[in-house]
């Protein structure tokens, strides 16, 4: 077993106003007002890897491929929901008022860079923000995607076959 030095930085839950805002958005989904939050947010239902409790987290969608039914999310590798998805990748999400069964995939850094380049080519605002956040596209070119605990991780949620897709 290998040990890594503790960086002191963990994906800590939001506090104060950000925490109330995060809880408010979950409450909006629960009462059926998910469409008010738009299509760039989704509600992730995930199972806690330690206790087995069901949790709900509202996340921003970095990119969406309607033809294939893929949602791309960006996370800190230390975020609790990210680690929960690694332990139990089959789950459900809610986009607006539609529920989807999904499987989480965790692309390698090289494959993640390719996914980001494909979405950046579409010139959509979320894809440009994703590229900027990951530092993959610089001045029209690409640079090596280094693996680090501080480096954001990509998560691709694949819809189960045969589901209606928006």
C-alpha positions in Angstrom: 0.0 0.0 0.0 1.4 3.4 -0.9 0.8 6.5 1.1 0.5 10.0 -0.2 1.5 13.1 1.8 -1.5 14.9 3.2 -1.9 18.2 1.3 -4.2 19.6 4.0 -6.8 20.5 1.3 -10.0 18.5 1.2 -13.2 19.0 -0.6 -14.9 20.7 2.4 -18.7 21.3 2.2 -19.8 24.9 1.6 -20.5 27.1 4.6 -22.6 30.1 5.4 -24.5 31.6 2.5 -23.1 29.1 -0.1 -24.5 26.3 2.1 -28.0 27.8 2.3 -27.9 28.4 -1.5 -26.9 24.8 -2.1 -29.7 23.5 0.2 -32.2 25.8 -1.4 -31.4 24.5 -4.9 -31.9 20.9 -3.6 -35.3 22.0 -2.0 -36.3 23.5 -5.4 -35.8 20.2 -7.1 -37.7 18.3 -4.4 -40.8 20.5 -4.8 -40.7 20.2 -8.6 -39.2 23.6 -9.4 -36.0 22.2 -11.0 -36.8 23.9 -14.4 -36.3 27.2 -12.7 -32.6 26.3 -12.3 -32.1 25.8 -16.0 -30.5 23.0 -17.9 -26.9 23.8 -16.7 -27.6 22.3 -13.3 -28.6 18.8 -12.3 -29.5 17.0 -9.1 -27.2 14.0 -8.4 -28.6 11.3 -6.2 -25.6 9.4 -4.7 -25.1 6.8 -2.0 -22.6 7.6 0.8 -19.6 5.3 0.5 -19.3 4.9 4.3 -22.8 5.0 5.8 -24.9 4.0 2.7 -27.2 7.0 3.2 -28.7 8.6 0.1 -27.5 12.2 -0.5 -28.6 14.8 -3.1 -26.2 17.4 -4.6 -26.9 20.1 -7.2 -24.0 20.3 -9.7 -23.2 22.4 -12.7 -23.1 20.7 -16.0 -19.9 21.6 -17.9 -21.1 20.1 -21.2 -23.9 17.9 -22.5 -24.1 15.7 -25.6 -27.7 15.1 -26.5 -27.0 12.5 -29.2 -25.1 10.2 -26.9 -26.7 11.2 -23.6 -23.5 12.3 -21.8 -23.3 14.9 -19.1 -19.8 16.1 -18.3 -19.1 17.4 -14.8 -15.9 18.8 -13.2 -14.9 18.1 -9.6 -12.2 18.3 -7.1 -11.0 14.7 -6.6 -11.5 15.3 -2.8 -15.2 16.2 -3.1 -17.4 13.8 -1.1 -19.9 13.2 -4.0 -17.0 12.5 -6.4 -15.6 9.8 -4.0 -19.2 8.4 -3.5 -19.6 8.1 -7.3 -16.3 6.2 -7.5 -17.5 3.7 -4.9 -21.0 3.3 -6.5 -21.0 4.6 -10.1 -24.6 3.5 -11.0 -27.0 6.2 -9.8 -29.7 8.6 -11.0 -29.8 12.3 -11.8 -32.6 14.8 -12.3 -32.3 17.4 -15.0 -35.2 19.9 -14.8 -38.1 17.5 -14.0 -36.7 14.4 -15.8 -35.0 11.6 -14.0 -32.3 9.5 -15.7 -30.5 6.3 -14.7 -26.8 7.0 -15.3 -23.4 5.4 -14.9 -20.4 7.5 -13.9 -17.2 7.1 -15.9 -13.9 8.6 -14.9 -11.8 9.3 -18.0 -8.0 9.2 -17.8 -6.3 12.6 -17.9 -5.5 12.1 -21.6 -9.0 11.0 -22.5 -10.4 13.9 -20.4 -8.2 16.4 -22.4 -9.6 14.9 -25.7 -13.2 15.2 -24.4 -12.6 18.8 -23.4 -11.1 19.6 -26.9 -14.1 18.2 -28.6 -16.5 20.3 -26.5 -14.3 23.4 -26.9 -14.5 23.0 -30.7 -18.3 23.6 -30.4 -17.5 27.0 -28.8 -20.2 26.7 -26.2 -19.8 28.8 -23.1 -19.7 25.8 -20.6 -17.0 24.1 -22.7 -14.9 27.2 -22.8 -15.2 27.6 -19.0 -14.3 23.9 -18.7 -11.2 24.3 -20.8 -10.2 27.4 -18.9 -10.7 25.7 -15.5 -8.7 22.7 -16.6 -6.0 24.7 -18.3 -6.1 22.4 -21.3 -6.6 24.9 -24.1 -4.2 27.8 -24.1 -3.9 30.2 -27.1 -5.6 27.8 -29.4 -3.3 24.9 -28.6 -3.2 22.2 -26.0 -0.8 21.4 -23.2 -0.2 18.2 -21.3 -2.8 17.4 -18.7 -0.9 16.5 -15.5 -2.4 14.3 -12.8 -2.5 16.0 -9.4 -4.7 16.1 -6.4 -5.2 19.8 -7.0 -6.1 19.2 -10.7 -9.9 19.1 -11.4 -11.2 15.7 -12.5 -13.8 15.0 -15.2 -16.8 12.9 -14.6 -18.9 11.6 -17.6 -22.4 10.5 -16.7 -23.8 8.2 -19.4 -27.6 7.7 -19.6 -28.8 4.2 -19.7 -29.8 2.9 -23.1 -33.4 3.5 -24.2 -34.1 6.5 -22.1 -35.7 9.7 -23.4 -33.1 12.4 -23.7 -33.8 16.1 -23.8 
